[in-house]
Amino acid sequence: MTKLFDDILIIGQTEASKNKYNPLEINLGGFMCEIVDEVSNAIKNSQKLILIDPEELKNVTIFIDEKLGRNIFINLLSNAVKFSSEDNYTIISVTDFGIGIPRAELSDICKPFARGKNVDLIQGSGLGLSVVKDAIDLIEGKIIVHRNIGNGTFFIVKIPKKPNTYYV
């Protein structure tokens, strides 16, 4: 209930242009570890939240208002927990910020030796995503690909769960 009131207060202050923005340097690794712990405790560890490469993040400093930063990341993580939970799958997402996949080639990217016309001189055999797709099919998983030309590709892999079994 407190979180709801805080959110309403922030929205009201933003609309009234009363939010104060007091940015300071914050260690991203420590900041995100605290937020992940807070959200994990709030959901009573019903789902496992993993911060990827926290040691590397400890080498990164961001310049942000701490209160606003907390609101940003807590809300994003809370929404992720609420809206992306699937009891039968472990969900892994991978985002790259490369050249992207042309729409016309999207249906063929998981076929053997498929290479995009936009790869120019970038080396590769065209087998990587074919191997990924075959492995995912073998374990009865799912792969979803979102593309954005010039801004990379977003892959979602759904790996079936069995009780007390985790795929890595």
Secondary structure, DSSP 8 states (H G I E B T S, - for coil): -HHHHHHHHHHHHHHTT------EEEEHHHHHHHHHHHHHHHTTTSS----S-HHHHTT-EEEE-HHHHHHHHHHHHHHHHHHS--TTEEEEEEEE-SS---GGGGGGTTSTT---TT-TT----S-HHHHHHHHHHHTT-EEEEEE-TTS-EEEEEEEE-BTTB---
